[in-house]
Amino acid sequence: MRIDPNLVPGAGGQADRVKDAHKSGGQTSGAAKAGHAAGAGDTVSLSSTHSEVQQLKAAIANVPEVRAQRVAELKQKVESKSYQPSNAKVADAVANEYSTRKGRR
């Protein structure tokens, strides 16, 4: 497979300039030198989104999975028989849980 360097983004026909410089006895033009120097090393640039994601992950790690105070309140209501959940809310929660699990498969 042959790759045309003129069609590669960022190459800008640099391969041809290098070939031409080699044919002319090793004299490279300023443009060829500049092109070579600009592509001399790899660079990595991380956006600010990366640090935001890391901060959010750290914050989530500190949140407990079980809200003990809420569980205690509900437990007290159930034991005193004063807990009366909304039938519509229960149905919605069951339907949402079912659709979430179904989507994972």
C-alpha positions as CSV (number, residue, x, y, z in Angstrom):
1,M,0.0,0.0,0.0
2,R,1.4,3.4,-1.0
3,I,0.5,6.5,1.0
4,D,0.6,9.8,-0.8
5,P,2.3,12.3,1.7
6,N,0.5,15.2,0.0
7,L,-2.8,13.7,1.2
8,V,-1.7,13.1,4.8
9,P,-2.9,16.0,7.0
10,G,0.0,17.9,8.5
11,A,2.6,16.4,6.1
12,G,2.2,19.2,3.6
13,G,4.4,17.4,1.1
14,Q,7.3,17.4,3.5
15,A,8.5,14.0,2.2
16,D,9.0,15.6,-1.2
17,R,11.0,18.5,0.3
18,V,13.3,16.0,2.1
19,K,13.8,14.0,-1.1
20,D,14.6,17.2,-3.1
21,A,17.1,18.3,-0.4
22,H,18.8,15.0,-0.5
23,K,19.1,15.2,-4.3
24,S,20.6,18.7,-4.0
25,G,23.5,17.5,-1.8
26,G,21.9,17.8,1.6
27,Q,21.0,21.4,1.5
28,T,17.5,21.8,3.0
29,S,15.4,24.8,2.6
30,G,14.2,26.9,5.6
31,A,10.7,25.6,5.1
32,A,11.8,22.0,5.1
33,K,13.9,22.6,8.3
34,A,11.0,24.4,10.0
35,G,8.6,21.6,9.0
36,H,11.0,19.0,10.4
37,A,11.6,20.9,13.6
38,A,7.9,21.4,14.2
39,G,7.2,17.7,13.9
40,A,10.3,16.6,15.8
41,G,8.6,15.5,19.0
42,D,5.3,14.2,20.2
43,T,3.2,16.4,22.4
44,V,0.3,15.7,24.7
45,S,-2.3,18.3,25.8
46,L,-4.9,17.5,28.3
47,S,-8.0,19.6,28.5
48,S,-9.4,21.1,31.7
49,T,-12.2,18.5,31.4
50,H,-9.7,15.8,32.5
51,S,-9.0,17.6,35.8
52,E,-12.7,18.2,36.4
53,V,-13.5,14.5,35.8
54,Q,-10.7,13.6,38.3
55,Q,-12.2,16.0,40.9
56,L,-15.7,14.6,40.4
57,K,-14.4,11.0,40.8
58,A,-12.8,12.0,44.1
59,A,-16.0,13.6,45.3
60,I,-18.1,10.6,44.4
61,A,-15.7,8.3,46.2
62,N,-16.4,10.1,49.4
63,V,-20.2,9.8,49.1
64,P,-21.6,6.8,51.0
65,E,-23.6,4.3,49.0
66,V,-26.1,4.0,51.8
67,R,-27.7,7.1,53.4
68,A,-27.8,5.9,57.0
69,Q,-30.0,8.7,58.2
70,R,-32.6,8.2,55.5
71,V,-32.6,4.4,56.1
72,A,-33.1,5.0,59.9
73,E,-36.0,7.3,59.2
74,L,-37.7,4.9,56.8
75,K,-37.1,2.0,59.2
76,Q,-38.8,3.9,62.0
77,K,-41.8,4.6,59.8
78,V,-42.1,1.0,58.7
79,E,-41.8,-0.3,62.3
80,S,-44.5,2.2,63.5
81,K,-46.6,1.3,60.5
82,S,-46.8,5.0,59.4
83,Y,-44.9,4.4,56.1
84,Q,-47.2,4.8,53.2
85,P,-45.4,4.9,49.9
86,S,-47.0,6.3,46.8
87,N,-48.2,3.5,44.5
88,A,-47.3,5.5,41.5
89,K,-43.8,6.2,42.7
90,V,-43.3,2.5,43.5
91,A,-44.5,1.5,40.0
92,D,-42.3,4.1,38.4
93,A,-39.2,2.9,40.4
94,V,-39.9,-0.7,39.4
95,A,-40.3,0.2,35.8
96,N,-37.2,2.3,35.8
97,E,-35.1,-0.4,37.4
98,Y,-36.4,-3.0,34.9
99,S,-35.6,-0.8,31.9
100,T,-32.2,0.0,33.3
101,R,-31.3,-3.6,33.8
102,K,-32.7,-4.6,30.5
103,G,-30.5,-2.1,28.8
104,R,-27.4,-3.5,30.4
105,R,-27.8,-6.9,28.8
